[in-house]
Amino acid sequence: MNPEYRLDLCWPELFQLGIIVLLFIQALAKGERPKNVNWVPYFAAGGIVVSVLSLGFTGTIFYGAYSVDKLSQFFKLAVAVGFAITSLNAVKPPDIEGDKRPDYMLFLAFSAFGLMVLASAVELITIYVALEISSYSVYALIPLRANDRHAAEGGIKYIMFGAVATAVALFGYAYVLAGAHSSYIADLQGLTLTFQAQPWVVVGLSLFLVGFLFKLALFPFHFWCPDVYEGTANETAAFAATLPKLGAAVVLVRFAALIVPGWPIATFLAVLGAVSMTFGNLAALAQRDVKRLLGYSSIAHAGYIMMGLVSGTAEGLAAASFYALVYVLMNLACFWVICRISHTGKNITLDDLDGLAQREPALAVVLAVGAFALVGLPPTAGFMGKLFLLQSLWDNGYNWLVIVAVLNTAIAIYYYLGLVRHAYTHEKDVPRNAVRASVSAQVWGTVLAIVLLVLGAAPAPVFDLAMQAGVALLP
């Protein structure tokens, strides 16, 4: 086989492509009855197995534009895990008609496929194309909420901001090409990325990264986030709030390996991280809609991920990768509860959580574990994720950012624990005919909570994978 086209290195992508083909065939099939997509989560679980078996694969194909390395395999596994959970969560969305569910699931699968390609892309145009593949599906999903004005508004905002961000990224690509005469990340590795040494490349990279800072919802590229979360169907918001951030994180980790702490671009990202944390946490304090609250919290968490990216060490890159995975799981735990208790698909407010511990004790525990993890309390995975980030940054020139992060964690305690307070201390009469969550929904939610606790108690196996990826990236 031509070494440039070794598709045997791409089993996770090929498996995901197989799911897409099956969903496409099912979507085209004619019939009056609702189409059953219950098989998708099981196939997605198979994707996790394939991704685990592919962790050791390495190689460069497509003339150096596509790198199968430890970092890409780590993030493909994370995407596979996220897709399995989100597909399980979205098997029967109340906002989508039965015969449209294969189409809906097809878009989710296609976006996940684009994120897997993004994990291996190491050439700027390839990265750009992968970003678009992962984005267009989400653009189509955001407005899918029957007769809801906020859904249309959220869809328009997401598309408009996304179009501007990708246009700016493409504009930045032109500057990089003009300055470095190459669009391969490997060729940028030896350059001194300061305004004095490489002004065009620094400006170009800064603009190119706008597209990914937009996906990450980092300040000031966050404007779309709370409105889109609020207007989007709960199941779609669960996907849009988690998996695309993995795609942004893997690209930012690759570029962060090019940056030395103290360079202006690193300091600029550190300042953006501090502002993003502070703005996101302060704005979340005033929210009553739970999805808007999680939207502002995601802006804050984008700032936390920046801590690992600017540290300039393998530990920092590993901490950012680990935290990106943990953030997905923490957020999915909270969205799992939102989707299970919103039987009509409407948005959940803090008042709707009143009495949750009485009527749905298992889901109340899942929500509590998710909220504790997002705060960063032990023994959850969120605590270990933040600890790794703080350790990687301390004594690397950004101690002030560590102090800002700790202060912001203290602010965040108020609104995250507000979720738990409403669920456990506010009582509410439950109608006799109230719809209860199914046993399987409670079981899978409990599994998600257990994973967060296990990752908090024993993070070493996963963090070691991230560490190997971080070490391999640095020269």
Rosetta blueprint (number, residue, H / E / L):
1 M L
2 N L
3 P H
4 E H
5 Y H
6 R L
7 L H
8 D H
9 L H
10 C L
11 W H
12 P H
13 E H
14 L H
15 F H
16 Q H
17 L H
18 G H
19 I H
20 I H
21 V H
22 L H
23 L H
24 F H
25 I H
26 Q H
27 A H
28 L H
29 A L
30 K L
31 G L
32 E L
33 R L
34 P L
35 K L
36 N L
37 V L
38 N L
39 W H
40 V H
41 P H
42 Y H
43 F H
44 A H
45 A H
46 G H
47 G H
48 I H
49 V H
50 V H
51 S H
52 V H
53 L H
54 S L
55 L L
56 G L
57 F L
58 T L
59 G E
60 T E
61 I E
62 F L
63 Y L
64 G L
65 A L
66 Y E
67 S E
68 V E
69 D L
70 K H
71 L H
72 S H
73 Q H
74 F H
75 F H
76 K H
77 L H
78 A H
79 V H
80 A H
81 V H
82 G H
83 F H
84 A H
85 I H
86 T H
87 S H
88 L H
89 N H
90 A L
91 V L
92 K L
93 P L
94 P L
95 D L
96 I L
97 E L
98 G H
99 D H
100 K H
101 R H
102 P H
103 D H
104 Y H
105 M H
106 L H
107 F H
108 L H
109 A H
110 F H
111 S H
112 A H
113 F H
114 G H
115 L H
116 M H
117 V H
118 L H
119 A H
120 S H
121 A E
122 V L
123 E E
124 L H
125 I H
126 T H
127 I H
128 Y H
129 V H
130 A H
131 L H
132 E H
133 I H
134 S H
135 S H
136 Y H
137 S H
138 V H
139 Y H
140 A H
141 L H
142 I L
143 P L
144 L L
145 R L
146 A L
147 N L
148 D L
149 R H
150 H H
151 A H
152 A H
153 E H
154 G H
155 G H
156 I H
157 K H
158 Y H
159 I H
160 M H
161 F H
162 G H
163 A H
164 V H
165 A H
166 T H
167 A H
168 V H
169 A H
170 L H
171 F H
172 G H
173 Y H
174 A H
175 Y H
176 V H
177 L H
178 A H
179 G H
180 A H
181 H L
182 S L
183 S L
184 Y E
185 I H
186 A H
187 D H
188 L H
189 Q L
190 G L
191 L L
192 T L
193 L L
194 T L
195 F L
196 Q L
197 A L
198 Q L
199 P H
200 W H
201 V H
202 V H
203 V H
204 G H
205 L H
206 S H
207 L H
208 F H
209 L L
210 V H
211 G H
212 F H
213 L H
214 F H
215 K H
216 L H
217 A L
218 L L
219 F L
220 P L
221 F L
222 H L
223 F L
224 W H
225 C H
226 P H
227 D H
228 V H
229 Y H
230 E H
231 G H
232 T L
233 A L
234 N H
235 E H
236 T H
237 A H
238 A H
239 F H
240 A H
241 A L
242 T L
243 L H
244 P H
245 K H
246 L H
247 G H
248 A H
249 A H
250 V H
251 V H
252 L H
253 V H
254 R H
255 F H
256 A H
257 A L
258 L L
259 I L
260 V L
261 P L
262 G L
263 W L
264 P H
265 I H
266 A H
267 T H
268 F H
269 L H
270 A H
271 V H
272 L H
273 G H
274 A H
275 V H
276 S H
277 M H
278 T H
279 F H
280 G H
281 N H
282 L H
283 A H
284 A H
285 L L
286 A L
287 Q L
288 R L
289 D E
290 V H
291 K H
292 R H
293 L H
294 L H
295 G H
296 Y H
297 S H
298 S H
299 I H
300 A H
301 H H
302 A H
303 G H
304 Y H
305 I H
306 M H
307 M H
308 G H
309 L H
310 V H
311 S L
312 G L
313 T L
314 A H
315 E H
316 G H
317 L H
318 A H
319 A H
320 A H
321 S H
322 F H
323 Y H
324 A H
325 L H
326 V H
327 Y H
328 V H
329 L H
330 M H
331 N H
332 L H
333 A H
334 C H
335 F H
336 W H
337 V H
338 I H
339 C H
340 R H
341 I H
342 S L
343 H L
344 T L
345 G L
346 K L
347 N L
348 I L
349 T E
350 L L
351 D H
352 D H
353 L H
354 D L
355 G L
356 L H
357 A H
358 Q H
359 R H
360 E L
361 P H
362 A H
363 L H
364 A H
365 V H
366 V H
367 L H
368 A H
369 V H
370 G H
371 A H
372 F H
373 A H
374 L H
375 V H
376 G L
377 L L
378 P L
379 P L
380 T L
381 A H
382 G H
383 F H
384 M H
385 G H
386 K H
387 L H
388 F H
389 L H
390 L H
391 Q H
392 S H
393 L H
394 W L
395 D L
396 N L
397 G L
398 Y L
399 N H
400 W H
401 L H
402 V H
403 I H
404 V H
405 A H
406 V H
407 L H
408 N H
409 T H
410 A H
411 I H
412 A H
413 I H
414 Y H
415 Y H
416 Y H
417 L H
418 G H
419 L H
420 V H
421 R H
422 H H
423 A H
424 Y H
425 T H
426 H L
427 E L
428 K L
429 D L
430 V L
431 P L
432 R L
433 N L
434 A L
435 V L
436 R L
437 A L
438 S L
439 V H
440 S H
441 A H
442 Q H
443 V H
444 W H
445 G H
446 T H
447 V H
448 L H
449 A H
450 I H
451 V H
452 L H
453 L H
454 V H
455 L H
456 G H
457 A H
458 A L
459 P L
460 A H
461 P H
462 V H
463 F H
464 D H
465 L H
466 A H
467 M H
468 Q H
469 A H
470 G H
471 V H
472 A H
473 L H
474 L L
475 P L
